[in-house]
Amino acid sequence: MGRAHHLGFSLIDLIAAIGVVGLTISVVAPAVQQAREAARRTQCKNNLKQIGLALHNYRDAHGIYPPAYIDDDHDLTGAMHTGFVMILPFLEEAALFNAHNSREGRIQHCGLDQRTMDL
């Protein structure tokens, strides 16, 4: 009688395949992590450059950098917003800028109100 041929993997073949896959993953995983970290660093640098360009474009358009804060009701305990709201149109976020709900008030530039800045 001849020897019977079985199709498929033996237990040793399966263990060897799992070992090879595990070793491959352990070698590739750090490289993937480094690539993701590099992509995050690049994105962060790009975002900071866009903010810098928006600040300079605001200055070119208005003759002054945006204020540190916006005092909507002339009361330090009242509504205040960061001056970064003012650069939203220069960050291609004009719709968000237009949707921003701020009461009418003077924009403060280093302690000077807008009337002083218009002179």
PyMOL commands that set and color helices and strands:
alter all, ss='L'
color gray80, all
select helices_A, chain A and resi 11-62+83-91+94-99+114-117
alter helices_A, ss='H'
color red, helices_A
select strands_A, chain A and resi 69-71+80-82+107-108
alter strands_A, ss='S'
color yellow, strands_A
deselect
rebuild
show_as cartoon
